[in-house]
Amino acid sequence: MFHLNISKSTLQRLPLYLNYLKSVRDKYVNISATIIADALKLNDVQVRKDLASVSSSGKPKVGYVTEDLIKELEDFLGYNTVNNAIIVGAGKLGKALMGYSGFKEYGLNILMAFDSDPKVIDEAERIMPIEKLPEFCRKMNIKIGIITVPAQNAQEVCDLLVESGVLAIWNFAPVHLRVPEDILVQNENMAAALAVLSNHLAEKLK
Amino acid sequence: MFHLNISKSTLQRLPLYLNYLKSVRDKYVNISATIIADALKLNDVQVRKDLASVSSSGKPKVGYVTEDLIKELEDFLGYNTVNNAIIVGAGKLGKALMGYSGFKEYGLNILMAFDSDPKVIDEAERIMPIEKLPEFCRKMNIKIGIITVPAQNAQEVCDLLVESGVLAIWNFAPVHLRVPEDILVQNENMAAALAVLSNHLAEKLK
């Protein structure tokens, strides 16, 4: 596994390639960037460049051994490495994410949720009081924090996660978070997504 | 409510403004674009322009009446209009989204899920066979479809939704969907988000 300074847009296309390769693994023993590009309606120069940043096993005219490339993509994307994570905010969205076991296939293992409301704390349900977050993160070496608290509490929670050693934050609160330079924030703005959908409908239906 | 040809990036910022305004509605009777821009660390020219596309009630020196602007943003974003939607794919993610009642505050009402696997069909749980989708969409005038099927089935499901009258698609499958020009696809690529997080960790921890 080698990690160059790969661009975010390349990184976001890699799961598309992986999915496609898995769907055709029985059909192609070897596969070329051109076939992948055609199937996904992408530019083949771009696909070639993206794959070159993940694998050096491609050969002219032959392409890649499909199974090898699948393995290289999975390794690169960290799907074969388990990343433990915690959630802050055990509301509806937090609980939905905790209950979604599909993240495991991407290597994401959500160990615990934390909340500031004493009424929702329930260790049997893996929901602990927020006061215990820093100790838990340090003890379990947690590097990924998922924020599902209301917008007005998100910055405070973000600061607490950073102080507790978290390096990457998956933010579902509809706010812009301020973080130190070496911390990554990946925003998942459901409200913004719904705004785009709803505006399109209003345009079409007026 | 007036819908100009508003840009997608403006549209994605509007929920941020709305959230902020709701958090300060008790503090400010009137509010200016400058105060909003400072609080959200955005450029104030941009905020002024974004708000002008939603409201014409801003006055020089006074700014906006906070409650009026909240109402205008909510109307514009369609939060006061109920949009009925369906989900295709009653797996883990589909069920998690169905169980998440938080979408209602954004005006999204998920009526039903559809699946091709007879084993998961359960009308009491609001999961119907995929064969019934076209009739249901037409009868209930469904314009929003949410795709949570595996990547390899997503295009087929997308085509079925479009044939059934859906105009806006919220796609959680990690594939690029091909649609007619007047159909909007909003991609929510969890795998890509996780790839970005995981790669950042691999970089930081190596």
Contacts between the chains, C-beta under 8 A, distances in Angstrom:
chain1	res1	chain2	res2	distance
A	1	B	202	7.3
A	3	B	199	6.5
A	3	B	202	5.3
A	3	B	203	5.5
A	3	B	206	6.8
A	6	B	199	6.8
A	8	B	196	6.0
A	11	B	192	7.3
A	11	B	195	5.2
A	11	B	196	5.5
A	11	B	199	5.6
A	12	B	189	6.7
A	12	B	192	3.9
A	12	B	195	6.7
A	12	B	196	6.8
A	13	B	192	7.8
A	14	B	192	8.0
A	14	B	195	5.9
A	15	B	174	5.0
A	15	B	189	7.1
A	15	B	191	3.9
A	15	B	192	5.4
A	15	B	195	5.5
A	16	B	174	5.9
A	16	B	175	6.5
A	16	B	176	6.8
A	16	B	192	7.9
A	19	B	151	4.2
A	19	B	152	7.6
A	19	B	174	5.3
A	19	B	175	6.6
A	19	B	191	7.8
A	20	B	151	7.7
A	20	B	175	7.9
A	23	B	151	6.9
A	23	B	152	4.5
A	40	B	175	7.8
A	40	B	176	6.1
A	41	B	176	6.2
A	41	B	178	6.9
A	42	B	176	7.7
A	76	B	199	7.8
A	77	B	194	7.9
A	77	B	195	4.9
A	77	B	198	6.3
A	77	B	199	7.4
A	78	B	195	7.5
A	78	B	198	3.5
A	78	B	199	6.9
A	78	B	201	7.2
A	78	B	202	6.0
A	79	B	198	8.0
A	81	B	198	7.5
A	81	B	202	7.8
A	83	B	197	7.7
A	83	B	198	6.0
A	83	B	201	6.3
A	91	B	102	7.4
A	92	B	99	7.9
A	92	B	100	5.2
A	92	B	101	5.8
A	92	B	102	4.7
A	93	B	100	6.0
A	93	B	102	5.7
A	96	B	96	4.1
A	96	B	97	7.3
A	96	B	99	6.1
A	96	B	100	4.7
A	97	B	96	7.3
A	99	B	92	7.9
A	99	B	96	6.0
A	100	B	92	5.2
A	100	B	93	6.0
A	100	B	96	4.7
A	101	B	92	5.8
A	102	B	91	7.4
A	102	B	92	4.7
A	102	B	93	5.7
A	103	B	190	7.8
A	103	B	194	7.2
A	106	B	190	7.8
A	106	B	191	6.0
A	106	B	194	4.6
A	106	B	195	7.8
A	106	B	198	7.6
A	107	B	194	7.6
A	107	B	198	6.4
A	108	B	194	5.8
A	108	B	198	7.8
A	143	B	201	5.4
A	143	B	204	7.7
A	143	B	205	7.1
A	144	B	197	6.0
A	144	B	201	6.9
A	151	B	19	4.2
A	151	B	20	7.6
A	151	B	23	6.9
A	152	B	19	7.6
A	152	B	23	4.5
A	167	B	200	6.8
A	167	B	201	6.0
A	167	B	204	5.0
A	167	B	205	7.7
A	168	B	197	4.4
A	168	B	198	7.9
A	168	B	200	4.9
A	168	B	201	5.5
A	168	B	204	8.0
A	170	B	193	6.6
A	170	B	194	7.9
A	170	B	197	6.0
A	174	B	15	4.9
A	174	B	16	5.9
A	174	B	19	5.3
A	175	B	16	6.5
A	175	B	19	6.6
A	175	B	20	7.9
A	175	B	40	7.8
A	176	B	16	6.8
A	176	B	40	6.1
A	176	B	41	6.2
A	176	B	42	7.6
A	178	B	41	6.8
A	182	B	204	6.7
A	184	B	196	7.1
A	184	B	197	6.6
A	184	B	200	4.0
A	186	B	193	5.0
A	186	B	196	5.2
A	186	B	197	5.4
A	188	B	188	7.5
A	188	B	190	7.8
A	188	B	193	6.0
A	189	B	12	6.7
A	189	B	15	7.1
A	190	B	103	7.8
A	190	B	106	7.8
A	190	B	188	7.7
A	191	B	15	3.9
A	191	B	19	7.8
A	191	B	106	6.0
A	192	B	11	7.3
A	192	B	12	3.9
A	192	B	13	7.8
A	192	B	14	8.0
A	192	B	15	5.4
A	192	B	16	7.9
A	193	B	170	6.6
A	193	B	186	5.0
A	193	B	188	6.0
A	194	B	77	7.9
A	194	B	103	7.2
A	194	B	106	4.5
A	194	B	107	7.6
A	194	B	108	5.7
A	194	B	170	7.9
A	195	B	11	5.2
A	195	B	12	6.7
A	195	B	14	5.9
A	195	B	15	5.5
A	195	B	77	4.9
A	195	B	78	7.6
A	195	B	106	7.8
A	196	B	8	6.1
A	196	B	11	5.5
A	196	B	12	6.8
A	196	B	184	7.1
A	196	B	186	5.2
A	197	B	83	7.7
A	197	B	144	6.0
A	197	B	168	4.4
A	197	B	170	6.0
A	197	B	184	6.6
A	197	B	186	5.4
A	198	B	77	6.3
A	198	B	78	3.5
A	198	B	81	7.5
A	198	B	83	6.0
A	198	B	106	7.6
A	198	B	107	6.4
A	198	B	108	7.8
A	198	B	168	7.9
A	199	B	3	6.5
A	199	B	6	6.8
A	199	B	11	5.5
A	199	B	76	7.8
A	199	B	77	7.4
A	199	B	78	7.0
A	200	B	167	6.8
A	200	B	168	4.9
A	200	B	184	4.0
A	201	B	78	7.3
A	201	B	83	6.3
A	201	B	143	5.4
A	201	B	144	6.9
A	201	B	167	6.0
A	201	B	168	5.5
A	202	B	1	7.2
A	202	B	3	5.2
A	202	B	78	6.0
A	202	B	81	7.8
A	203	B	3	5.5
A	204	B	143	7.8
A	204	B	167	5.1
A	204	B	182	6.8
A	205	B	143	7.1
A	205	B	167	7.7
A	206	B	3	6.7
